[in-house]
Amino acid sequence: MGSSICSAKESSVVTRPTEERTSNSASPPSSDLSQALSSLTPLVSEVAVKAKMFLVSCVPAEQDGGLEFGARSPTNEFYRCQVLNSQLLAHKLSWVAFVAALSQAFGRRTVNMEAVASGYKMRIPFNGGYQPFSILLTTIPKGFMHRLFIEPLMHYYSAHTARDSQRNNEVMVTRLRCQIAADQRAQDGIDLTHMRQRCTTTVANANLAKVKCEQLRTQLRRFADPQAVVDYLYAPGRYPLHIPHCAGHAPKTFPANKPATELIKAKYVNVVFATKNTQPTPVYSSITDPVIKQLLDSAPDDMHQQIMKTLQKIDDWDFDVFALQQQASGGSLFMVMYCLLHKYGLVSHFNIDPMVLSNWCAMVEAGYHNNPYHNSTHAADVTQVLHYLLYPGGLHKVIKITPEDAMASIMSAGIHDFDHPGLNNNFHVRTGAYLAVLYNDRSVLENHHAASVFELMKDPKFDIFHALTYDQRKECRDTVVEMVLSTDMGNHGKIFNTFKKRLGDGIDWSKREDIRLALSIAIKMADISNVARPPELYTQWAARIGSEFYDQGDLERKLQLSVSPFMDRQQHDIEFAKGQVSFMNYIVVPLFELGAQLVPDFTWLLAKIQSNKEHYQQRPT
């Protein structure tokens, strides 16, 4: 059981000057602090620490006064710290204001936490900066779980359930009032559009509160029964998806950078799809439209310029998706798909509704979890590489790429890891997960990725196929399913050997099944292409896949399963470099060599792979 407070001198994030703190009156008496703490109810929140979601809590201490802080990691490790009254009183604070700030920080999820050598350090926002002390949490046994986590969660659940019930009553009253008003005003010919919008907004808010309560119920059930398969992705009533070992995920869309999207649309407004698009066009050029110029002039910052500058290199192999992810505030996948669909002329060719396109791109991005590797940044990266292979790289010179093929390719790359939980197919099969049973242990996650997006597209708001004919829709869907399923490494040997045989047969790549095979090879190359990227990009991807693998290995060890190869964190120094080299030797190089037989212009990529391989071969073991 650990308990520690770091002084202001030790905290590097304190933003309030020392003079401001010391200019206050003398330290309030203990009674002021006790009175402030007596008004504090149990608090609970979530905090992201290196892409992992921790459950954190704060409760009044049972003994000796003060506060108790707790944290639970995604792998069920528990941390605790008790801050005594005497330690709190050592800092000259307005305790009423501090308790209010503490409640607000937990309610708004603005608590800051970072890993340190002895555990985790938590900081609370206060007066525009952080508190003048840092709370050091150290590991504890599970005996504190009920007080530090179950009770705060139950309190949170009770409060939000009551609030949800109140909202439902308000919705019913609002509906009745709207109906009465509608009956009265319809006779007078009054426009009821505004009232309908208010009613719709109220219902939407109530439904959102209901979803949040359901997510909380899921967390509580995980505590009570870790084996229960009750996690839902979007809302109650949808089929169960993931095992309780993965972090819950509720997709949340964010508005895209409007000046950047308008610039993309303006640039490609007259583009017509061409099967032999051998001259890649730049993304950004001078804008003369006065409406767009006014939009750009009123933009709050120049982030759209940075986004467009990065997208200028979308035809290049050294395209920096990490920079785009930061510039687009986490929207790199949206920007890449949105740009390519306009660049290819597919938006106008298929008459895709602009709002539906934006909705679809935003929801696909939102469906990706915050995993270290299998996240929306990876999907954006794969989409850009697939584009490179199709056009700048030269695949279009070998096969005829129809508009349906181009549409399916961008869609396949964008969704190929949609709703990936950060645990691979093998883990799902070994633990008898719901998805493994649903898909009979065959391409478990790949089936789920494709099925989830097509299920999403049943909603007209997200149906980018809305204007396609039946034949076009079927052609696109069949190609998407084949391409996404081909990314399952469990099918790699079968697809590889089929492709090798077709190359040996000397075919002309004109048949439909051969074109789809070539597109499947292209997305497979794109999916593992990070080992051929420039070193500054490849090393970031290597670290990310290692982190995700180790998280799974930790969970396997906790469940008393044998740890999967190259997923043992304890063997990092021995196995990581070896795993990277083996992956290149046995998977990447043979696949890229076959790809270069089909498209000789791909040959230079093998030198990039060799250079990155030498980096790990030269590392000491």
N, C-alpha and C positions, 0 to 999 in steps of 0.2 A: 504494500500500500504506500503510494508515494504522495508527498505533499511538498510543494516548493513554490516560492514566488521569486521572480527575478526582479531586481531593482530597476529603476528608470535608467540608470547608467548602463545596465546590461542590455536594455531593449533598444534596438536600432531603428524602430519604427515610430518612436514617440515624436509627435509633431508639435506639441504645445511647448513654448519656451518655459524654462525653469522659472524665470522671473514671474511669469503669469501665475504659476502654481503657488509660488511662495508668497505672492502678494495677497493671497486670500487671508481671511481671518484665521484664527487659531483652529486647530483640528476640532471638528464637532464632537460633542460628547458621545459616549457609547450608546446612550439612549436614542440619539438621532439615527444612528446606524441600525439599531435593533428595530426601531419603528419603520425604517425604510425597508428592511428585509422582511418584516412581517407582512408587508403588502405584496411580496413577490410570490407568484404562483409557479409551479414547476414549468420549466421551459425546455423545449426540444426543437432541434433544427437539423439541417444537413449542411455539411461543409465539404468542398472539393479539395483534396490534397493530392497533388500530382495525378490528376485525372481519376482519382478514386473517391467515392462518396462515403463520408463518415457520418454516422449518427451522433450528434453531440447533445448534451443536456446540462441543465443547471438547476439545482434544487437547494433550498435552505438546509443547512447542516442540522442533523438530529442532535448531535452532542457538541458542546464547546462553542456553539454559535458559528456564524460565518456562512460560507457558501461551499457547496460541493459541485464540481464540474466532472462530467464523464464524457467519454468518446468510445464509440464502437466501430471497428474497421469492417470493410466488406467481408473479411475472412473471420469474423467473430472474435477478434482480439479486443480486450477491454482495457481502458485507461481511466484513471481517476486522479483528482487533486482536490484537497480540502483547503480552503482559504479561511483562516480564522479571523474573528473580529479584530483581534489585536494586530494582525497583519494588515487588514483593511484600513484600520485607523491610522496606520503609519503613513498613509497618503492623505493629503488634504483635499478632499473631494466634497461636493454637494451630493450626499448619499441619495436623496430623493431623485436628483437628476441622473445619478449613475444607475440606479435601479431601473429607471425609465429607459435609459439608453441600453441597458442590458436586455430588457424585454424587447425593445425595438430591434436590436441586433439579431436576436434569435428569430423574431417574427419575420424580418426581411432577409434573413439568411446572409447577413453581412459579417458574421463572425469570421475572423481570420485564424487559420491554423497552419502550422508548418512542422515538418518532421525535423527532429534534432537527435543527437546521439543517444540521449537517455529516454526518449519518448516522443511527445508532441508538445508544441508550444502554442497556446491559444491567446489571442488578443481580442479585446472588445472595443469597437469604435466608440469614441466619447469626445464631445466638444470639437468635432471636425478633425480629430486625429485618432490616436489609440490611447487606451488607458496607460497610466504611468507605470504599470507593471505587467509582466507577462506571466501567464499561468502555465506551469510545467506539469503535464500529465504523464504519469508513468504507469506501466502495466500492472494489472490487478487480476485476481481470480474472478470467476463469474458470480460469486456470491453477492456482489453489489448490483447485479443486473436489474433486479426487481425495483430497487429504490431509485437507481439512476436512469433507468430506461423505461421499464414497464409503466410505472406510475406517471411519469411525464407524458408518455404516449397516450395513456388512458385519459389523462386530463385534457390533452390536446384534442383527442377524438370526441370526448364529451362536449367540449366547447364548440367544436365545429359541427357536430351533429345537431346541437341545439340551434346553431346559426343556420344550418341547412334547412331544418324544419321551419324556422321562421321565414326563410326565403321562399320555401315552397308555399307557405300560407300567403305570403305577399304576392306570389305569382298568381295564385288562385283568385285572390281579391282583385288583382289588376286585370286578369282576364274577364271577370264578371263585370267590372267597371267598363272595360273596353267594349264588351258585348252590349251593355246597356246604352253606352254612348253611341255605339255604332247603329243600334236600332233607332235611336232618336235622331242622330245626325244624318243618317242615310236618307231620311225623309226630307231633310233640308238641303241635300245635295252637297254636303261639306266633304272635302277631301280628307280621308282617314289615313293617308300614307304615313304621316308623322306618328300618329298613335300606334299604328301597326309596328313601326320601327322600334318604338319604345317598348312595346310588349315583347317583341322578338329579342331585344337586348336584355330585358329582365329575365326571360326564360333562359337565355344563353348563360347569364351569370349564375342562375340557380343550378343549371346543369354542370357548370364548371365546378361549383362548390361540391356537387355530388360526386364528381370524378375524384376530387381531392380526398374526400372522405373514403372513397373506395380504395384509393391507393394506401391510405393509412390503415384501413382494415387489413389489406394485404400484408403490410409490414407487421402488424400485430399477429396475424396468423403464422407468419414465418417464425416469430419468436416461440409461439406455442407449439407449432408442428413444422420443423425444418424440412420434412419430407413432402409437405403438401404442395401440389402443383396448382397454385391459385393465382399466379401473376397474370395480369391482363395488360395488354399494350396500350390500348386507347381508352376504353371505358367499359363499365359493366355490361354484360350481355354478349361480349365478343369472346371468341374461343380462347381457352387457356393456351399460353404460348411457352413460357420459359420456366425452367426449374428454379427453385427458390434460392439457389446458390449465386445466381447472377443478380446484379443490382437492378432494381426496378427502373423503368424508363417510361416517361410520359412525354410524347413528342410535343414540342412547343416551337411554333414557327416565329420567325422574326422578319420584319420588313426588310426587303433587299435595298441596296443603295440605289435610290430612284434616279439620281443624275447618271449613274453608270449604266443602268438598264436603258434609259432613254438614249444615251449615246450609242449603245449597241444597236438599238432598233433603227436609229437614224442612219448609222453607217451601212446597214444591210437592208435598207428599205426596198431596194429594187433588185436584190439578188435573186437569180433564178437557179434552181438546182441543175448541176451539170455532172454527168457521170465521169467525165474526164477533167475534173477540176485540178489541173496541173499547176495553176498559178495561185498559190495561197494569197489571199487579200489581207491587208493590214486591218487591225481592229479599230484603230483610232485615226481620225483625220480631222481637218478643220470643219467646224459646224457653222452653218449659215442660217438655219431655222431660227427665227426670232423667239419662238416659244421656248425652244430648248436652251437658247442662249440666256433667256431670262431665268429659267430653272437653274442653270449652272451658276449664274451670278448670285442667286439667292441661296445657294447651298451653304450649309453651316461650316463646312471645312473643304479641304481639297482632296479628301479621301478618294473621290471618284477619279481624280486624275491619276492617283497612284494605282488604283485598280486597272484603269485603262492602259497605263504604262506596262503593268505586268502582263495583261492580256495581249499586248503587242507581240509577245513571244510565244503565243499559243501554238504556233507552227514550229517551234524549236524544241530540240531534245532537252535543253537545259532549263526548260520552263520551271519556275520556282513556285510550286503550289503552297509552300509554307508561307511565303510572303503574301500571296493572295489571300490565304486563310486569315491572316492578321489584318490585312487592309479591308477585307470584306466583313470584318467582325464575326468570323466564324461561318461565312457564307461562300466559301470557295466552290463547293459543288454546285450551288445555285448558279454562280457566275459562269462556270465552265459550261454547264449544260445549256444555259440560256444563250450564251455567246455562240456555241457551236450550232444550235438549232437555227439561229438566225443566219449565221455565217454560211451554212449549207443551203439556205433558202427553203428550209423545210416548214417553217412557220407559215409562209405564204403558200407554199406548194400544197400543204394539207389543210390550209385555212384554219389553223389552230387559233382559238379564241385567246387574246392576250391575257385576260384575267385567269382563264383556266390554266394557261401555260405557267403563269407566275405561281398560282396555287399549287400546281403539281410539283414544280421545281422546289418550292419552299417545303412542302410536306415530305418529299423524298429526302431532302437534307435533314429535316427534323426527325425522321425515322431512324437515323443512325445514332447509336449509343455513344457515350463519351469514353470509348475504349482507347487504350494507348495506340493500337494499330488499326484495327478494323473499325474505322470511323469515317466521317464524311470527307475528311481531307484525303484519306486513301482512295475513296471513290472518285474524288475530283482528279487525283493524280492518274488513276487508271483510265478515266475518261479522256484526259488530255493525251496520254500515251497512245490509246487506241486511235484517236484522231490522227496523231502523227503517223502511225503505221498505215492507216488507210490512205491518206493523201500525201503529205510531205514526204513520207517514207517510201511511197510508191506501190502499195498493194493494189491501188485502183488501176495500175497499168497491166495487171495480170488478170484480175477478175472484174466483171462489170458490176458496179455497185449501183443498185437502183435506189430511188428515194426511200422505198420501204426498208432496204438494207441499211441505209445511212441512219434512218430514224431508229431502227431496232438496235443498231450498234451503240448510238449515244445512250439510248435508254438502258440497254443491257449493262454498260459500264457504270452508269450512274446508280443503278439499283442492285448491283451484283452482290453487295454485302448488306443490304437494307435490313435493319433490325437485328444485326449480328450481336449476340450477347457477350462476346469476348471469350467464349468457350467453344472448342471446335467440335466437329462431328463425332469424333471418337469419344469425347467426354460425354456427349449426349447419349450415345449408344451404350457406353459402359454403365451409366447411371439410370438407364431405362427412362429417359426424359420423355415428356409428352410428345414433342416433335419427332423423336426417334420412333416412337410407336406409331404416330400418325403416318409417317412416310416409310415405315418398314425398314428402317436403318439405311435407306438408299438416298444418298445426296441430301441429307436431312436439312441442313441450313440452306443449301442452294434452292431446294424446292420451296422452302419457307420464304426466302427473299423474293422470288418471282411471284409466288401465290399472294403474298401480302400486298404487293403493289397492284396487282391486277384486282384484288379485292377492294383496295382503296379506290381504284378507277371506276368502280360501280357507282360511286358518288359523282354526279355530273360536275361538281366543282373541280374534280381532279381528273376528268376523263379527257386526256389529250388526244385520244383516238375518236373524239365525238364526231368529227366531220369525215372520217375515213369510210369508204365503202366496206361492205362485209368482206370482200376478198382482200382489200388492203389491210383491214384490221387483222384478219386471220394470218396473212403473210407476216405482218410485223410480230404478232404474238408468237407464232411458231418459231420465228428466228430468235426472238428474245429468250424464250424458254430454253432453246438449244444452247445459246451462247452462255446464259447464266449457269445452266447445269454443267457446262464444260469446265467451269472454274473449280469444280470439286476435284481436289487432288487425288481422291480415291478413284476417279475415272481417268487419271492422267495417262497411265500406261495404255489403256484401250484406245484413247483418242490419238495418242502419239503414234502407235503402231498403224492405225488406219490411215493417218496422214502420210506416214512414211511409205506405205504401200501405194497410195495414190500418186505420190511423187514418182515412185519407181515405175508406175504404169504409163507415165508420160501423158497424162490427160490434158485437155485444153482448158479445164476449169470453167466450163460454160454451163454445166448442169446445175440445177438448183441445189441438190444435196452437196455437191462439191463446193459451191460458193459458200454455203453455210458452214462447211467444214473449215474452209479458209478463214472465215470470220471467227469461228470458234478458236482456231489457233491464234489469231490476232489478239483476242481478248485474253487468252491464256498468257501470251507473251506480255501483254500490258499488265496483267495482274501480278507478275513476278519481276517486272522490269526495274524495280528500284535498285537491283544489283548492277544494272548497267547505267545507272544515272551518274552524274558527276559526284565525286567523293563527298562534297559538302552536303549533298542531298541524301546519298546512299547511307552515310553513317547515321543520320537522323532516323531513317527508316529501320535500320538494323537495331538501333537501341530501342525503338518502339516495339518491334516484334518480340525482342527479347523480354521486355517488360511484361507484355501480355502473356507470353508463354510461361514466364515465371509465376505470374498470378494464378494461372491454371495449375501449374505444378504444386504451388502452395496448397491449393484447394484439394488436389488429389491426395496429397500427403495427409491433410486434415481428415479426409474421408477414408483414410487407410486403404487407398488404392495405390497401385504401383505408379510412380511418377513417369509420365511420358518422356520419350527421348528428347533431349535438348530443352527440357522444361524444368530442370532441377536448379533452383537458384543457388544451392550450395555448391554446384559444380560449374558455376559461371566461368571461372578463370581457366578451367580445363576444357570445357565443352563449347563455349560460345563461338570462338573462332573456328573450331573444328566443324561445328554445325553449319556456319556460313559457307565454308569451303566445300563441304559435302553437298550442300544444297546447290551450289553453282556447278559442281562437277557432274552430278547425277541427274539434275532436273533442268537447270537453266541453260547451260551450254548446249546439251543435245537438242533442246527445243529451239533455241535461237539458230543453231546450225541448220536445222530443217527449214526454219523460216527463211534463212538466207538462200537456201536452194530454190524456194519458191520466188522470193524477191531478192535478187543479188544486192540491191541497195541496202539491205539490212546487214550486210557482212561487217561493216565497220563497228557495229555494236558489240561484236565479240571481243574486240580489243578493249572496249570499255569494261566488259566483265572481267577480262584477264587482269586489268590494272587493279580493280577492286579486290580481286581474289588474292593478288600478290600482297596487298595491304595486310590481309589476315594471315597469309602464309608466313610473313616475316615477323609476326608477333610472337614473343616468347611464350612457351607453354609451361 
